[in-house]
Amino acid sequence: MGYILNLAMKLATHHPADRRTKNEHAVLQRIKKSMPRGGISLGGLHLGIGDDAALFQPTKGCEQVLTCDWFLEGTHFLRDKHPPDSVGWKCLARAVSDIAAMGGVPRCFLLSLALPETHTRSWLSKFMRGLSRAAARFGCVLAGGDTTCRQDILVSVTVVGEVSSGKALLRSGAKPGDVLFVSGRLGGAALGLHLLRKSKGRLNLQNLLLRKHLYSEPRLALGHFLAEKRLASAMMDLSDGLSTDLPRLCAASKVGARVHAVQIPVVLPREHAAAPQNPLQLALHGGDDYELLFTVPKRKLKLLPRAYQGTPLTAMGEITKDRGLLLINATGKGISLENRGWDPFRGTR
């Protein structure tokens, strides 16, 4: 017998009907028609949009993974700079990245959306186009949510995922002597945001740095591989910058780390010519990369490929018994790694 999750799909706009969408039903239909069509049991979802709540049945032998994420105008995106479809894509990609960090697979999600009445037609259609593409790409079904009217745009996404029982990767499993790895390159998304802010007119979406920022790709396949093969001892995704996220992993595992600056995979020289900071600073503090940070016991290193599905996996340090976090420069000198990544209560980057 399946579990019943209270995934509310009321989609109630708490304001009088406006002349653009006529009523809340029109907003609901616009959202519903924008999403991929599939069988009623797609992704474990037995009952989705249209009722007071949704019904979800997890796969036998799996644990559920639950996560939620805000995506806010002025904090995470700029209305006059970010294309609406990228807002739709990224609001789901960010939340799905948390599922990837646990080694799980996303199944369905809830969307809560607040937007002004002026954005309930063209902007909403483009937003839903990006969200629909992301949902199809990540195999994640819209189960329900809520809407309301507000002058600024607020998006909240809750994702339900699954991971094989006993195989979830936590932040707390790192041990002294484990090797510290990261996927991909760091700093590209922060540089993409810099380019976006400087842009005037039509965006060149063929630019890989812009795409890294606008259309984040959570490392779902890699996370699942590391969990199923039991290769990683601890893992998390990099959303706020290496200098902010690494201390979180170390605190959870009650360990420290030594990171070798020359081994951190930074953006390529041809990409950072116009960067506001040097590549190492972008990699340490830029954030928004949604790469995976993970640790591997030395005895398992021979089982780990150098790349997974084209994404390089780079060893850049080691876990230590000493609780300190050191950045080792090219001469071998260690300095304390300063936490200068994203913190919404500290201020902007």
C-alpha positions as CSV (number, residue, x, y, z in Angstrom):
1,M,0.0,0.0,0.0
2,G,1.5,3.3,-1.1
3,Y,2.3,6.2,1.2
4,I,0.1,9.3,0.9
5,L,2.1,12.5,0.8
6,N,0.3,15.7,1.5
7,L,1.5,17.3,-1.8
8,A,-1.1,20.1,-2.0
9,M,-2.1,21.2,-5.5
10,K,-4.5,24.0,-4.7
11,L,-2.8,26.6,-7.0
12,A,-5.0,29.2,-5.5
13,T,-4.3,32.8,-6.5
14,H,-5.2,34.9,-3.5
15,H,-6.4,38.0,-5.4
16,P,-9.4,39.0,-7.5
17,A,-9.4,37.7,-11.1
18,D,-7.2,39.9,-13.3
19,R,-7.9,40.9,-16.9
20,R,-4.8,39.0,-18.1
21,T,-5.5,35.5,-16.9
22,K,-9.3,36.0,-16.1
23,N,-9.1,33.7,-13.0
24,E,-6.9,31.2,-11.1
25,H,-8.2,28.3,-13.3
26,A,-6.6,29.9,-16.3
27,V,-3.2,30.1,-14.5
28,L,-3.6,26.4,-13.4
29,Q,-4.4,25.3,-17.0
30,R,-1.4,27.2,-18.3
31,I,0.9,25.4,-15.9
32,K,-0.7,22.0,-16.4
33,K,-0.7,22.1,-20.2
34,S,3.0,23.1,-20.1
35,M,4.3,20.0,-18.4
36,P,5.3,16.7,-20.0
37,R,2.5,14.2,-20.4
38,G,2.9,10.8,-18.9
39,G,1.1,7.8,-17.3
40,I,-0.6,8.4,-14.0
41,S,2.0,6.2,-12.3
42,L,5.0,8.0,-13.9
43,G,7.8,8.4,-11.3
44,G,5.8,6.7,-8.6
45,L,3.1,9.3,-8.8
46,H,-0.3,7.7,-8.7
47,L,-2.4,10.8,-8.4
48,G,-1.1,14.3,-9.4
49,I,-2.5,17.7,-10.4
50,G,-6.2,18.3,-9.9
51,D,-7.0,17.0,-6.4
52,D,-6.4,18.4,-2.9
53,A,-3.2,16.3,-2.6
54,A,-1.1,13.9,-4.6
55,L,-0.5,10.1,-4.0
56,F,3.1,8.8,-4.3
57,Q,4.2,5.2,-3.9
58,P,8.0,4.7,-3.4
59,T,9.8,1.9,-5.1
60,K,10.3,-1.2,-3.0
61,G,13.8,-1.3,-1.5
62,C,14.3,2.5,-1.6
63,E,14.3,5.3,0.9
64,Q,12.7,8.6,0.1
65,V,14.8,11.7,-0.3
66,L,13.1,15.1,0.3
67,T,14.5,18.5,-0.4
68,C,13.2,22.1,-1.1
69,D,14.8,25.2,-2.5
70,W,13.9,28.9,-2.9
71,F,14.6,30.8,-6.1
72,L,14.0,34.5,-5.5
73,E,14.0,37.5,-7.7
74,G,16.8,39.9,-6.8
75,T,18.6,37.2,-4.8
76,H,19.0,34.3,-7.2
77,F,17.9,35.9,-10.5
78,L,17.3,39.3,-12.1
79,R,14.1,39.9,-13.9
80,D,15.6,42.1,-16.5
81,K,18.6,39.9,-17.2
82,H,17.7,36.2,-16.8
83,P,15.5,34.7,-19.6
84,P,12.3,33.3,-18.1
85,D,13.0,29.8,-19.4
86,S,16.3,29.8,-17.6
87,V,14.5,30.7,-14.4
88,G,12.1,27.7,-15.0
89,W,15.0,25.4,-15.7
90,K,17.3,26.4,-12.9
91,C,14.6,26.5,-10.1
92,L,14.2,22.8,-10.6
93,A,17.9,22.0,-11.3
94,R,19.0,23.6,-8.1
95,A,16.7,21.4,-6.0
96,V,17.4,18.3,-8.0
97,S,21.1,18.8,-7.3
98,D,20.4,18.0,-3.7
99,I,19.0,14.7,-4.7
100,A,22.1,14.0,-6.8
101,A,24.3,14.8,-3.8
102,M,22.6,12.0,-1.8
103,G,23.1,9.6,-4.7
104,G,19.4,9.5,-5.4
105,V,17.0,9.8,-8.3
106,P,14.3,12.5,-8.5
107,R,10.7,11.3,-8.9
108,C,8.3,14.2,-8.6
109,F,8.2,17.8,-7.4
110,L,6.0,20.6,-6.0
111,L,6.0,24.1,-7.4
112,S,5.0,27.1,-5.4
113,L,5.0,30.3,-7.5
114,A,4.3,34.0,-6.7
115,L,4.3,36.5,-9.5
116,P,2.7,39.8,-10.6
117,E,-0.4,39.7,-12.8
118,T,1.7,41.3,-15.6
119,H,3.7,38.0,-15.8
120,T,0.9,35.5,-16.0
121,R,0.9,35.1,-19.7
122,S,4.1,35.5,-21.8
123,W,6.6,35.4,-19.0
124,L,4.8,32.4,-17.3
125,S,4.7,30.5,-20.6
126,K,8.4,30.9,-21.1
127,F,9.1,30.0,-17.5
128,M,7.0,26.9,-17.9
129,R,8.8,26.0,-21.1
130,G,12.1,25.9,-19.3
131,L,10.6,24.1,-16.3
132,S,9.1,21.5,-18.6
133,R,12.4,20.8,-20.4
134,A,14.1,20.4,-17.0
135,A,11.4,18.1,-15.7
136,A,11.8,15.9,-18.8
137,R,15.6,16.0,-18.6
138,F,15.7,15.0,-15.0
139,G,12.8,12.5,-15.1
140,C,10.9,14.4,-12.5
141,V,7.0,14.8,-12.6
142,L,5.1,17.9,-11.4
143,A,2.9,16.6,-8.6
144,G,1.3,19.9,-7.4
145,G,2.0,23.2,-5.7
146,D,0.5,26.6,-5.1
147,T,0.3,30.0,-6.7
148,T,-0.3,33.5,-5.6
149,C,0.0,37.1,-6.8
150,R,2.9,39.3,-5.7
151,Q,4.9,42.2,-7.1
152,D,8.2,40.3,-7.0
153,I,8.7,36.8,-8.3
154,L,9.2,34.0,-5.8
155,V,9.7,30.4,-6.6
156,S,9.9,27.4,-4.2
157,V,10.5,23.9,-5.4
158,T,10.2,20.7,-3.3
159,V,11.5,17.5,-4.8
160,V,10.7,13.9,-3.8
161,G,13.4,11.4,-4.8
162,E,14.6,7.9,-4.0
163,V,17.8,6.2,-3.1
164,S,18.5,2.5,-2.6
165,S,18.0,1.6,1.1
166,G,21.3,2.0,3.0
167,K,23.1,3.6,0.1
168,A,22.4,7.3,0.7
169,L,25.6,9.4,0.7
170,L,25.8,11.8,3.6
171,R,28.1,14.7,4.5
172,S,29.1,12.9,7.7
173,G,31.0,9.9,6.3
174,A,34.4,11.3,5.5
175,K,37.4,9.8,7.4
176,P,41.0,11.0,7.9
177,G,43.1,9.8,4.9
178,D,40.2,9.9,2.4
179,V,41.0,11.7,-0.8
180,L,38.9,14.8,-1.6
181,F,37.4,15.0,-5.1
182,V,35.3,17.4,-7.2
183,S,33.5,17.0,-10.5
184,G,33.8,19.3,-13.4
185,R,35.4,22.8,-13.1
186,L,34.7,25.4,-10.5
187,G,34.1,29.1,-11.0
188,G,32.4,28.9,-14.4
189,A,28.9,29.8,-13.1
190,A,30.1,32.8,-11.2
191,L,31.9,34.0,-14.3
192,G,28.8,33.4,-16.3
193,L,26.8,35.6,-14.0
194,H,29.4,38.3,-14.4
195,L,29.0,38.1,-18.2
196,L,25.2,38.2,-17.9
197,R,25.3,41.4,-15.8
198,K,27.6,43.0,-18.4
199,S,25.4,41.9,-21.3
200,K,23.4,44.3,-23.4
201,G,20.7,43.0,-25.7
202,R,20.5,39.5,-27.0
203,L,22.4,36.8,-25.1
204,N,24.8,34.5,-26.8
205,L,23.5,31.2,-25.3
206,Q,26.3,29.3,-27.1
207,N,28.7,30.7,-24.6
208,L,29.5,27.8,-22.2
209,L,29.9,30.0,-19.2
210,L,26.6,31.7,-19.7
211,R,25.0,28.3,-20.1
212,K,26.7,27.0,-16.9
213,H,25.1,29.8,-15.0
214,L,21.7,29.9,-16.7
215,Y,21.1,26.1,-17.2
216,S,22.7,24.3,-14.4
217,E,23.2,20.5,-14.9
218,P,22.9,18.6,-11.6
219,R,25.3,15.6,-11.6
220,L,22.5,13.0,-11.2
221,A,24.2,10.1,-13.0
222,L,27.5,10.6,-11.2
223,G,25.9,10.8,-7.8
224,H,23.9,7.7,-8.4
225,F,27.0,5.9,-9.7
226,L,29.1,6.8,-6.6
227,A,26.3,5.7,-4.3
228,E,25.4,2.4,-6.0
229,K,29.1,1.4,-6.3
230,R,29.7,2.5,-2.7
231,L,32.8,4.5,-3.9
232,A,32.3,7.7,-2.0
233,S,32.4,8.0,1.8
234,A,30.8,11.4,1.9
235,M,29.3,13.8,-0.6
236,M,27.5,17.1,-1.1
237,D,26.8,19.5,-3.9
238,L,28.7,22.8,-4.4
239,S,26.1,25.6,-4.4
240,D,27.6,28.3,-2.2
241,G,31.3,28.0,-3.1
242,L,34.0,25.6,-2.2
243,S,35.2,27.8,0.7
244,T,31.7,27.7,2.2
245,D,30.6,24.2,1.4
246,L,33.7,22.3,2.3
247,P,33.6,23.4,5.9
248,R,30.0,22.0,6.1
249,L,31.1,18.6,5.0
250,C,34.1,18.7,7.4
251,A,31.9,19.8,10.3
252,A,29.4,17.0,9.6
253,S,32.2,14.4,9.5
254,K,34.2,16.0,12.4
255,V,37.4,16.2,10.3
256,G,39.5,18.8,8.6
257,A,41.0,19.0,5.1
258,R,44.0,20.1,3.1
259,V,43.2,21.5,-0.4
260,H,46.0,21.9,-2.9
261,A,45.4,25.2,-4.8
262,V,47.2,24.0,-8.0
263,Q,45.0,20.9,-8.2
264,I,41.6,22.8,-8.0
265,P,40.0,22.5,-11.5
266,V,39.4,26.2,-12.4
267,V,38.0,27.7,-15.6
268,L,40.2,27.6,-18.7
269,P,42.6,30.5,-19.4
270,R,40.6,31.5,-22.6
271,E,37.4,31.8,-20.5
272,H,38.6,34.1,-17.7
273,A,40.2,36.9,-19.6
274,A,37.5,39.4,-18.6
275,A,36.9,37.9,-15.1
276,P,36.5,40.3,-12.1
277,Q,38.7,37.9,-10.0
278,N,41.4,35.4,-10.8
279,P,40.3,31.8,-11.5
280,L,41.3,30.4,-8.1
281,Q,39.2,33.0,-6.3
282,L,36.2,32.3,-8.5
283,A,36.7,28.5,-7.9
284,L,36.9,29.0,-4.1
285,H,34.2,31.6,-3.5
286,G,32.1,31.9,-6.6
287,G,29.5,29.2,-6.0
288,D,26.5,28.3,-8.1
289,D,28.4,25.5,-9.9
290,Y,26.3,22.5,-8.6
291,E,29.2,20.2,-9.0
292,L,29.7,17.3,-6.6
293,L,32.2,17.4,-3.7
294,F,33.0,13.9,-2.4
295,T,35.6,11.9,-0.5
296,V,36.9,8.5,-1.5
297,P,38.8,6.0,0.7
298,K,42.3,5.3,-0.7
299,R,41.6,1.6,-1.0
300,K,38.9,2.4,-3.5
301,L,40.8,4.9,-5.7
302,K,41.6,2.3,-8.3
303,L,37.9,1.8,-8.9
304,L,37.1,5.4,-9.5
305,P,37.4,6.6,-13.2
306,R,39.2,9.8,-14.1
307,A,36.0,11.0,-15.7
308,Y,32.4,9.9,-15.7
309,Q,30.2,10.4,-18.8
310,G,32.6,13.1,-20.0
311,T,32.8,15.0,-16.6
312,P,36.3,15.0,-15.1
313,L,36.8,13.9,-11.5
314,T,39.7,15.7,-9.9
315,A,41.5,14.8,-6.7
316,M,42.4,18.1,-5.0
317,G,43.1,17.3,-1.4
318,E,42.8,15.0,1.5
319,I,40.8,14.7,4.7
320,T,42.7,15.2,8.0
321,K,42.2,14.3,11.6
322,D,43.1,17.9,12.5
323,R,39.8,19.9,12.2
324,G,41.5,22.8,10.4
325,L,41.0,23.7,6.8
326,L,44.2,24.5,4.9
327,L,44.8,25.8,1.4
328,I,48.2,24.6,0.2
329,N,49.9,26.9,-2.3
330,A,52.4,25.9,-5.0
331,T,55.4,26.1,-2.6
332,G,53.8,23.8,-0.1
333,K,52.9,26.5,2.4
334,G,49.5,26.2,4.0
335,I,47.1,29.0,4.9
336,S,43.7,28.9,6.6
337,L,40.9,28.6,4.0
338,E,38.8,31.6,4.5
339,N,35.0,31.2,4.2
340,R,34.0,33.8,1.6
341,G,31.3,32.0,-0.4
342,W,27.6,32.8,-0.5
343,D,25.7,33.4,2.7
344,P,22.3,35.1,2.4
345,F,22.6,36.5,5.9
346,R,26.1,37.9,5.3
347,G,25.5,39.7,2.1
348,T,26.0,39.3,-1.6
349,R,29.1,38.0,-3.3
